[in-house]
Amino acid sequence: MIEAESTFILTRADIRRLATVDDYFQAAAESFRAHGAGGVHSPSPMEIDGRNGAFHAKGASMTLGGKSLAALKLNGNFPFNPARFGLPTIQGAILLCDAENGALLAILDSAEITLRRTAAASAVAMDALAAHAAATLLICGCGVQGRAHIEALASSRHFQRVIVFDTDEEKARQFVAQMAKMVNCRIEIADTLAEAARQSDIIVTTTPSRSPVLDVTHVRPGAFIAAVGADNPHKNEIAPELMQRAAIIADVTDQCVVMGDTRAAIAAGVITRDNIRAGLGEVLCGGKPGRQSEEEIVIFDSTGAAFQDLAAAAVIFERARSAGIGACIALGA
């Protein structure tokens, strides 16, 4: 049990100093394995309406390194913020608690952790589910998640080619200029998403789209798709017919059927919950199969799990405490 008389306050700058891409990868893998083994309690997320956006609350409890911990994250997701207010799309905080005595250990900026753990989950899924020879990466959506995904995935696999696509061509050009310094391979802008997808082994969709951007005619045999953008019931990036054709691996099955691309395919009547082959944690634990052939299309439906936030926050808190980084306050004083 962690003993704490005060609460750490950790800013986004603090968090950037305290955790690496590999730290997020290891935290994500550990949390998925714990989930697959039945060692996580994670209630259904809550959505709270806002004006031109919404708040999402996600919580989980689990044991990490012999410590019982719980975390609750409240994120505001307001897509028009950058243009209207000069603010990030996602803002919020994670409360990390001792699950044995209820002590509030830390309050952490959630934007950096959400960004990095989402990309780390895709990297963990890619390692487990992508074809062995996969060497061409397509990033659909040249925002912050696109950047984080290139960092995370390129840290786990050497790519021969990276292709990017965005409906905003100038944004795509700026993205390539920035990312060219970070990848040791050819990086280029696609003329069309369909053309790029047909050339790609690994595809990551990180858009806010409410209608499919990727359909069954776009994807070649053996592709691995990390479908990241559909993190609420109103979003949908992957066409139902493509979901029907593919092997579906969920981050959290209960979430994917109500808020992921799986939800849209179920609503379209082309699949049922039974079409989900496994949760990623079950695959990592060996309880259920992942990819079953090199020709199979595999989709990782990533809706974002609170246990990922908890695992990353726990690592960052311990680092902060050891290094004396962050402000400390006594909320109960």
C-alpha positions in Angstrom: 0.0 0.0 0.0 1.3 3.5 -0.9 1.3 5.9 2.0 0.7 9.6 1.2 -0.2 12.6 3.3 -0.4 14.9 0.3 -1.5 14.9 -3.3 0.8 15.3 -6.2 -0.2 17.8 -8.9 1.4 16.8 -12.2 1.2 19.1 -15.3 1.5 18.0 -18.9 5.1 19.3 -18.9 5.8 17.2 -15.8 4.4 14.1 -17.4 6.4 14.6 -20.6 9.6 14.6 -18.5 8.6 11.5 -16.6 7.5 8.9 -19.2 8.9 7.6 -22.5 7.2 5.9 -25.4 8.5 2.6 -24.1 7.1 3.3 -20.6 3.6 3.8 -22.2 4.0 0.6 -24.2 4.9 -1.4 -21.2 2.1 0.1 -19.1 -0.4 -0.6 -21.8 0.7 -4.2 -22.3 0.7 -4.9 -18.5 -2.8 -3.4 -18.1 -4.2 -5.4 -21.1 -2.7 -8.6 -19.7 -4.3 -7.8 -16.3 -7.6 -7.2 -18.0 -7.4 -10.4 -20.0 -6.7 -12.3 -16.8 -9.8 -10.9 -15.1 -7.8 -8.7 -12.7 -9.4 -5.3 -13.6 -12.7 -3.7 -12.5 -13.8 -1.1 -15.0 -17.4 0.2 -15.0 -19.0 1.5 -18.2 -17.9 5.0 -19.2 -20.2 8.0 -18.7 -20.9 10.7 -21.2 -21.9 14.2 -20.1 -23.2 16.6 -22.7 -21.6 20.0 -23.2 -22.1 22.7 -25.9 -20.3 21.6 -29.1 -18.7 18.8 -27.3 -19.0 16.4 -24.4 -17.3 15.1 -21.2 -16.3 11.5 -20.8 -15.7 9.8 -17.5 -13.9 6.5 -17.2 -12.7 4.6 -14.2 -10.9 1.4 -13.2 -9.3 -0.4 -10.3 -6.5 -3.0 -10.4 -3.4 -4.2 -8.6 -0.1 -3.1 -10.1 3.2 -4.1 -8.5 1.5 -5.4 -5.5 -0.4 -2.1 -4.9 -4.1 -1.7 -5.1 -4.9 1.4 -7.2 -7.9 3.1 -8.7 -8.2 5.9 -11.2 -11.0 8.1 -12.6 -10.5 10.3 -15.7 -12.7 13.2 -16.8 -11.9 14.4 -20.3 -13.6 17.2 -22.2 -13.7 16.5 -25.9 -14.5 19.7 -27.8 -13.5 19.4 -31.5 -14.0 23.1 -32.3 -11.7 24.3 -29.6 -8.6 24.9 -31.7 -10.4 27.0 -34.2 -12.8 28.9 -31.9 -10.8 29.3 -28.6 -7.2 28.3 -29.3 -7.6 25.5 -26.8 -6.8 21.8 -27.2 -9.6 19.5 -28.4 -9.1 17.3 -25.3 -8.6 18.6 -21.8 -9.1 17.0 -18.4 -7.6 15.3 -15.4 -6.9 11.8 -13.9 -7.4 11.2 -10.2 -5.1 8.4 -9.0 -6.1 6.8 -5.7 -5.0 4.2 -3.2 -7.6 1.5 -3.5 -7.0 0.2 0.0 -7.6 3.4 1.9 -9.1 5.8 -0.6 -6.2 8.3 -0.4 -5.9 10.7 -3.4 -2.4 10.2 -4.5 -2.2 12.4 -7.6 -4.1 14.7 -9.9 -2.5 14.4 -13.4 -3.2 16.2 -16.7 -5.1 13.7 -18.8 -4.4 15.0 -22.3 -0.8 13.8 -22.5 -1.6 10.4 -20.9 -4.7 9.9 -23.1 -2.6 10.7 -26.2 0.3 8.5 -25.4 -1.6 5.5 -23.9 -3.9 5.4 -27.0 -0.9 5.2 -29.3 0.7 2.6 -27.0 -2.4 0.4 -27.1 -2.2 0.4 -30.9 1.5 -0.5 -30.8 0.7 -3.4 -28.4 -2.1 -4.6 -30.7 0.2 -4.2 -33.8 2.9 -6.4 -32.2 0.3 -9.1 -31.4 -1.9 -8.9 -34.5 -0.1 -7.5 -37.5 1.3 -9.9 -40.2 5.0 -10.6 -39.7 6.0 -9.1 -43.0 4.0 -5.9 -42.6 6.3 -3.0 -43.5 4.1 -0.1 -44.9 2.2 2.1 -42.4 -0.7 4.4 -43.3 -1.8 7.1 -40.9 -5.3 8.5 -41.7 -5.6 11.8 -39.8 -2.7 14.2 -39.4 -3.5 15.4 -35.9 -1.8 14.9 -32.5 -2.9 11.2 -32.5 -1.3 10.6 -35.8 2.0 12.0 -34.6 1.8 9.9 -31.4 1.0 6.8 -33.4 4.0 7.2 -35.7 6.3 7.6 -32.6 4.7 4.6 -30.8 4.5 2.2 -33.8 7.9 3.1 -35.2 9.4 2.3 -31.8 8.1 -1.2 -32.1 8.6 -2.0 -35.8 10.9 -0.8 -38.6 8.8 0.5 -41.5 10.0 0.7 -45.0 7.4 3.3 -45.9 5.0 5.6 -44.1 2.0 7.1 -45.9 -0.2 9.8 -44.4 -3.6 11.2 -45.5 -5.7 14.1 -44.3 -8.6 15.9 -45.9 -6.6 19.1 -45.1 -3.7 19.0 -47.6 -1.7 21.8 -45.9 -2.0 20.0 -42.5 -0.7 16.8 -44.2 2.3 18.7 -45.6 3.2 20.2 -42.2 2.7 16.8 -40.7 5.2 15.1 -43.1 7.7 17.9 -42.6 7.6 17.3 -38.8 7.5 13.5 -38.9 10.3 13.1 -41.5 12.7 13.9 -38.7 11.3 11.0 -36.6 11.1 8.1 -39.0 14.0 6.4 -40.6 12.2 5.6 -43.8 10.3 7.2 -46.8 7.3 9.2 -45.7 4.8 10.6 -48.2 1.4 12.2 -48.6 -1.4 10.1 -50.3 -3.4 11.5 -53.1 -6.4 9.5 -52.0 -7.1 7.4 -48.9 -8.4 4.5 -51.0 -5.2 4.3 -53.0 -3.0 4.6 -49.9 -4.9 1.9 -48.0 -4.6 -0.6 -50.8 -0.8 -0.2 -50.6 -0.6 -0.5 -46.8 -0.1 -3.4 -44.4 -0.8 -1.4 -41.2 -3.5 1.2 -41.2 -4.3 3.6 -38.3 -7.5 5.7 -38.4 -7.4 8.7 -36.1 -10.2 10.9 -37.3 -13.4 12.4 -35.7 -15.5 11.1 -38.6 -19.2 10.2 -38.1 -19.4 8.2 -41.3 -17.0 5.5 -42.6 -13.7 6.6 -44.2 -12.5 3.1 -44.9 -14.5 0.4 -46.6 -14.0 -3.2 -47.7 -12.7 -2.2 -51.2 -9.8 -0.2 -49.7 -8.1 -2.9 -47.7 -5.9 -5.7 -49.0 -5.6 -9.2 -47.5 -3.4 -9.4 -44.4 -3.9 -5.8 -43.3 -4.0 -4.8 -39.7 -6.2 -1.8 -38.8 -6.1 0.1 -35.6 -9.5 1.9 -35.5 -8.9 4.7 -33.0 -11.3 7.5 -33.8 -14.7 6.1 -32.8 -14.5 6.8 -29.1 -18.2 7.6 -28.6 -21.5 6.3 -30.1 -21.7 9.0 -32.7 -18.4 8.3 -34.5 -17.7 5.7 -37.1 -14.6 5.3 -39.3 -14.8 1.7 -40.5 -17.6 0.6 -42.9 -19.8 -2.2 -41.4 -19.0 -4.4 -44.4 -15.3 -4.2 -43.6 -16.0 -5.0 -40.0 -18.0 -8.0 -41.2 -15.1 -9.2 -43.4 -12.4 -8.9 -40.7 -11.4 -10.5 -37.5 -12.4 -8.1 -34.7 -10.2 -7.7 -31.6 -11.7 -5.3 -29.0 -9.8 -3.3 -26.4 -12.9 -3.7 -24.1 -15.7 -5.7 -25.6 -18.4 -4.1 -23.5 -17.3 -0.7 -24.7 -16.9 -1.6 -28.4 -20.4 -2.8 -28.7 -21.8 0.5 -27.5 -19.3 3.2 -28.7 -16.8 1.7 -31.2 -16.8 0.8 -34.9 -18.2 -2.5 -33.8 -21.3 -0.7 -32.5 -21.9 0.8 -36.0 -21.6 -2.7 -37.6 -24.0 -4.2 -35.1 -26.4 -1.3 -35.7 -26.2 -2.0 -39.4 -27.2 -5.6 -38.8 -24.1 -7.2 -40.4 -22.5 -8.6 -37.2 -23.4 -9.3 -33.6 -21.4 -9.2 -30.4 -20.4 -12.8 -31.1 -18.4 -11.7 -34.1 -15.8 -10.2 -31.8 -13.1 -12.8 -31.7 -11.4 -11.7 -28.5 -10.3 -8.8 -26.3 -6.7 -7.8 -26.8 -6.0 -8.8 -23.2 -7.3 -12.3 -23.9 -5.0 -12.6 -26.9 -2.0 -11.4 -24.9 -2.8 -13.9 -22.1 -3.1 -16.8 -24.7 -6.8 -17.4 -23.8 -8.1 -16.6 -27.2 -6.6 -16.5 -30.7 -5.5 -13.4 -32.5 -4.5 -13.4 -36.1 -5.1 -16.9 -37.6 -3.5 -16.5 -41.1 -1.2 -14.0 -42.9 -4.1 -13.3 -45.3 -6.6 -12.4 -42.6 -7.7 -8.8 -42.2 -7.6 -7.9 -38.4 -9.2 -4.8 -36.9 -8.3 -3.6 -33.4 -11.4 -1.6 -32.2 -9.8 0.9 -29.8 -12.3 2.9 -27.7 -9.9 3.8 -24.9 -9.8 1.9 -21.6 -9.5 3.4 -18.1 -7.2 0.7 -17.0 -4.7 2.0 -19.6 -4.9 5.4 -17.9 -4.4 3.9 -14.5 -1.3 1.9 -15.5 0.3 4.9 -17.1 -0.6 7.2 -14.3 0.8 4.8 -11.7 4.2 4.7 -13.5 4.3 8.5 -13.7 3.3 9.0 -10.1 6.0 6.8 -8.8 8.6 8.5 -11.0 7.4 11.9 -9.8 7.5 10.9 -6.2 11.1 9.5 -6.5 12.3 12.5 -8.4 10.5 15.1 -6.4 8.7 16.5 -9.5 5.4 18.2 -9.3 3.6 20.2 -6.7 2.2 18.7 -3.5 -0.9 19.9 -1.7 -2.9 18.7 1.3 -6.5 18.8 0.0 -7.8 17.7 3.4 -6.0 20.3 5.4 
